[in-house]
Amino acid sequence: MNRSSAIAVVSLSCWLCAENLRAVSPEIVNARQHGAQGQVTLRVTDSTGKPIEKAQLSVAFWASDSSADVVVSEGTTDTNGLFVAAGKTIHSMNYEIKKDDSYKTTGQYWFYPGQGRSVLNGRWQPWNPTNTVVLKEKRNPVAMYAKNVETPLPLRDTAVGFDLEVGDWVAPHGKGREADLFFTYTARVQDYWTFSNQLFIACSNQMAGLYRTTRDTGTSFPSIYEAPTNGYQAQVVQSLDRTKYKIMAKEEIGGSEYLVFRVRTVLDDKGNILSARYGKIYGPIEYGEKDQGGGGVRFTYYLNPTDNDRNLEFNPSRNLFNWRHDARERPYMP
């Protein structure tokens, strides 16, 4: 982790550390103003709990609120996956963990605030706790159709099909041939601030569906490795109902969530799935009014091209869409 990365991470999260120093002990007041020694043992494991040896770590301690006092050190885990991080800090430590066969993980440990935190003899307490961090291993990254979509919805109050393999609306609204997902946008607008709208996302085939879940935090591979076999729903709905002064109701798929989808299902005569395609849509799924007065939608998706392959691990160097990615858009993730 270089100095600029450490500054960016702490600058975004340092406001969480604000507190009334008059309400805590003099030792903490002094540590928050001048720093105290902190030490944490990071235990690095893979997703199965196995310790990872020789993972590369970079840790940054903030000895003051000045970026000039950021102290960055580096090292590797031992045979038990352990690394001792120590330094002077007024509140926290940032870390970055990498290995060639794994996905990068970043995180932060707060010496203060936190339950049971104190200072004794110039040291943050508890002294040297063990904090387990998961470094997700690369198993089998595969080629996929991956695309950032930002487009107006062709119709309002009407379901429009989207072809995930083509990456476009189905004809006559685009070049798509098969509707994998249907998008329906509805809105009742009084003025700029007062409106209600909804975005319905539905699957077109029987037994197809959407599985809504939460991202893993801190890792560059935030999804599960394989799509689940059950738990899918036919439709998800986002909605916003607000006035100028108050949000009355809100339901969204935000940046901490994602959808796993099952599409192009083929069933036998008993209704069992013979084949299907799987993939994922990372949140946030954004939608709203466009300049022309219709709805627009923005999302990023990944489609595994192989029937019955539930693998969700995308290889960013093997995008099946043959076009150049604009780096200004959302970055593709594994």
N, C-alpha and C positions, 0 to 999 in steps of 0.2 A: 504494500500500500504506500504510494508516494504521498508527499506532503499535501499536494493539492487535493488528492482523494480524501485524505483524512479531514481536511478543512471543510470540504463539501458535505461529508457525512455529518460532522458535528454541527455545522452551521444550520442544517435542516432540522436537527433534533434537539439542539441545546435548549430551546425554549421549554422543553418538557421538564428541565431541571430547575425551573424557577420556583422558589419557595420563600417563605418568611423566615429569615435566619434568626430572628428574635425568638422564634418558637422552638429552637433546637438547642443542643448543648453548646457550651463555649468551644469545646474541641472540634465539633463539626463546623462551627462558624469559622474557626481558624483554618480548618482544612479546605473549606469552600473558598476561602480568600487566598490562601498561600499554598495549598496542596498538601497531600499526605501520601505516604507510600501505599501502593496497592499491589496485591499479588493474586493471580488466579491461575489455576492449572486447567488448561483446555484439554479435554479428552476428545479426540477426533475419531469418529467411527464412520463406516459406510451405512447404507440404509438398512442393513441386516443387523447392525450392532457390532460388527467386527472392527477391532481397532485398526487404524490405518497408520502404517509406518512411513516415514520420510515425506509426509505432507509438508508443503512449504507454507509457512506462516509469516505474516507481516502484521505487527501490532503497533498501535499509536496511542500514546498517553498524552493527555492535555494537562500540562503543569499549571496553566493559567488560561484565561480567555483569549490570549494573544496567540496567533498562529506561529509566532517566532518561538514559542515554548512547546510546540508539539515535538515529542520525542518518538521516533519510529525505530523499531528494531525488528530483526528477522531471524528465523531459525526453522528447524524441522522437528517433527514429532519423533519420539523414540519408538522402540519396538512395541510398546504398549499403547501407542497412539497419543502419548502425553507430551505437552509442551507447557512450560512454566513461563507465564508472562508477568513481568514486574516493572513498575515505574511509578513516578510521582504524578498525581493527578488531582484535580479539583472535583471531579465527578465521575469520569467514565474512561473506558478503554474501547477502541475500535479494533476489529481484526478482519483480516482477509486470509482465506485458506485456499490453496490450489494444489492440484496434482494432475499430471498429464492424463491419467485415465479416469478423472473425476470432473464433476461440475463445480465451478468456483462457488464458495460460500463466503458471505460477509455478515458481520454482526457487530453487536455492541454489548458490553457488560457495564452495568451501572453500579458503581460503588456507592453512589448517592444520587437520588433518593432510592429507597427500597426498604422492604420490611426487615427489621433487625439490623440495619446499618448503624454503625457507630465508629468512633475513632478512639484508639488506645495507644498511647506512647508514639504518636505520629504515624500510626498505621490504620488503614481502613479495616473495619471488622464486618463480617467474619474474615479472618486472614487466610488466604490461600484456599478458597473453596474450589472444588472440582466442578467444572461446567462442561457438560457433554454437548458436542457440536457434530451434526451429521454432515458429512461430505458425500453427496450422492454420487455413486459410481456410474460410469458410462457403460451401459450394457450392450445395447444393439441399436445405435442411431441409424435410421433408414431414410431413404429418399421420400419426400412427401410433396404434395401440392401445398405451398405456403403463400399466403397473400394478405397484404394490407388492403382492406376495402374501405373506400370513402366515396359514397355515391348517393345521389338523390334516389328516393323511392319513386318508381314510375307512376304509381297510382296511390290514391288516398282512399282509405276505408275499404280497400280491396286487397286480398292476398295476392302477392306476386312471388313467383318461384325463383330460386337462385340455384345455379348449377355450380357446385363446389369444384368439380373437376375442370370446368371451363373457366370459372372465376367471373361469371357474369350472370345477369338476369336471363331468364329463359325467353325465347322468342314469343312475341314480337318486340319485346323490350330490350333484348340483347342477343348475344350469340349463344347463350346456353341452350342445351338440348334436353336435359333432365332436371326436374325440380327436386333438389335434395332437401331444401328448407323453404318454407313460405314465410314471408315477412308481411305483416299488416300494420300499417300506421294509421292511427285515428287521432284527431285533435279537435278541440273546441276552443277557439282563441277569442278572448274579449279584447285584450290589448297586449302590449309587450310583457307586462308583468302578471296578468291574470289569464290563466289558461289551464286546461287539462289535456293530457295526451297519453297515448299508450302505444307500445310496440309489442306486437305478438310475434313470437318466433315458434313455428310449428313444423313438424316433420310430415313428409308427404306419404310415406309408406306405412303399411301396417307393421307393427312391432318395431318400427324405428322410434327413436326418441332422443331426449336430451337429459343428461345427468349433470346436475348442478353441484359444485363442490368448491372448496377453498384452496387457494394456492399454498404451497409450502413457502415459508418466508426465508429470505436471506440467500437462497440458492438460485443459480442461473438456470436450473431445471425445476420449475415450481410445480409441475404436474405429477400425477401418478404415472408409473411406467406402462401400465396396460389398462385399456378401457374395461370397465366392469361388465359382467355378464347380465346383470339385472339392476333394477332401481331407476330405470329411465321413465321419463314422463313425455307425453306427446307434445306438450307446449310449455313455454315459459313466457311470462308477461312482465314487461317493465312499464311503469306508469309514474306520472307526476301530476299532481293537482295542487295549484298554488294561487294565491292572491298576491297583491303587491307587497303585503306585509307579513305573509305567513305561508309556509308550506303545509298544506292540509294533509297530503298523503304522498308517499314516495316509495317506490319499489324499483331497485336498480341492480344490475349485475356490475359491480364495481371492480376496481383494480385488484382487489384481494381475492376475486373469484374467477372461475372459468367454467365452461361447459364442455363436457365430453358428449359427442354425438354418435349415434348409430343410424346410418342411412343406407339406401339402396338394398333394403332387405328383400330376400326371396324366401318364400315359405313353402313347406311341403303341404300335402293335402290335409294334414292334421294341425296345421298352424305353427309348426316348429320352424325355426330359422335354419334355412339351408346355407345362406350366404349373406354377408353384410359388409359394409365399409365403416371404418371408424376414424375418428379424428377429434379435434378439440378447438375451442374458441376461447382465447384468453380475454378476460375482461380488462378494461371496461368496454361494454358494448354501448356506444353513444348514439343518440338519435335526437331529432328535433326538427325545427322548422328550417327550411332553406330559403334562399332569396326569392325563389319563384312561388313561395307560398305553400309548397308541398313538403313532405317529410324527407329527411335524409338519415343515413345510417353509417356508422363507422365501427369496424371491428377487424380483428386479425385471426385468421383460422389456419388450420393444418389438417390435411386430408391424407390418410394412408391409402395408397392406391391398390393395395393387395386385398382381395376378398378374404374375409375371416381372420385377418391379422389385426389383433387388438393392440399392437405396439403403438405407443404414443410418443416415442423418443425420436425426435426429428434431427436429422443431420443438416445443419444450416448450409453446408457446402453442396448439398444435393437437392436443391429446390427444382421441382419438375416444371415449374413455370419458367419458360425461357425468356425472361426479361430482367433487366437490371433493376435492382432494388435501390430506391431513393433513400439515402441515409438520413434524410430529414424526417422520414416517416417513422413509425414505430419500429424498433429493431426486432428482427426475428429471433426467437428464443428456441432452444432445443425442445 
